[in-house]
């Protein structure tokens, strides 16, 4: 992509800077999103775990703080296939971890998130409120839903991890691609987590998509400063998306244990694990990733059923003073995280980008 394509994407998104804050469910807040947008980037909210009413409240808080554009992110995973024996075995497998903190695991597990693929209430809310941007993670919804969003004047982004997924997104009418490299924090955006993962890095994936597709590319994964954004733009990205860089900001919803881990030695040893949620996700090295390293992936229930137990274990351990079972998602650039406000970070990124 050229400088002209960057300008075209910025004009479409109605932002001044080629900086998108990643929509991190459980971490990005309306205050964070509003601060980033007000500073010239694109703020975002992760709504995959919020439900329609929770999403309405979060969007309302954003609009009370900022009149600029907002990106709302949705999970588009297939419905989980329940497997009672596997889930019972998983509960038993993690029972000793609960016992270490004087707690009992839940007797049964459930599908704690409704995918946008089946969430009509969320679709109705989006068509009512019409956020500027809707981004999709884990795949694509059906053509009817995409057409409805497009008809409401909403710009559509989709996370992709390889060229095949990018071509599916392009064919579906997606407006821009979020090229998620293997070094990115949080959940891999793979359309099919059971498929082989080529584990393409951000720079290789960005260049591949910039030369092999006709869509603007937003590079995501391992980018923490203006130099990283510049590198992505030089390889053809129209913009960059940063998540881990914003975890340590004042507006982040990350708890004290998560923040302490981010600014510790754990940041130098991020781990890709499925043990926490049931899908591959990159986390700071902690007690849960260590536990996951000793497990066979075949033992883990489907996403997000496994997450039901993962969240319960985190709550039990945290109540006993141990934060290391949290979903402390972070990318490989974590050691470069900074302590400042989201607005100050966005301004700093812009300043670092300018000389390049």
MOZI-V133850 format. One record per run of one state. SS is the DSSP state (~ for helix, > for strand, _ for the rest). FROM is the first residue (numbers start at 0). LEN is the number of residues. If there is no record, write none. Layout:
# MOZI-V133850
SS/FROM/LEN
SS/FROM/LEN
This chain:
# MOZI-V133850
_/0/2
~/2/11
_/13/5
>/18/3
_/21/8
~/29/9
_/38/3
>/41/5
_/46/4
~/50/15
_/65/4
>/69/6
_/75/8
~/83/16
_/99/20
~/119/10
_/129/3
>/132/5
_/137/5
~/142/9
_/151/3
>/154/6
_/160/2
~/162/9
_/171/4
>/175/5
_/180/5
>/185/2
_/187/14
~/201/11
_/212/3
>/215/5
_/220/5
~/225/9
_/234/4
>/238/4
_/242/1
~/243/4
_/247/8
~/255/7
_/262/2
~/264/4
_/268/2
>/270/3
_/273/7
>/280/3
_/283/3
~/286/7
_/293/3
~/296/3
_/299/5
~/304/15
_/319/9
>/328/1
_/329/4
~/333/3
_/336/5
~/341/13
_/354/2
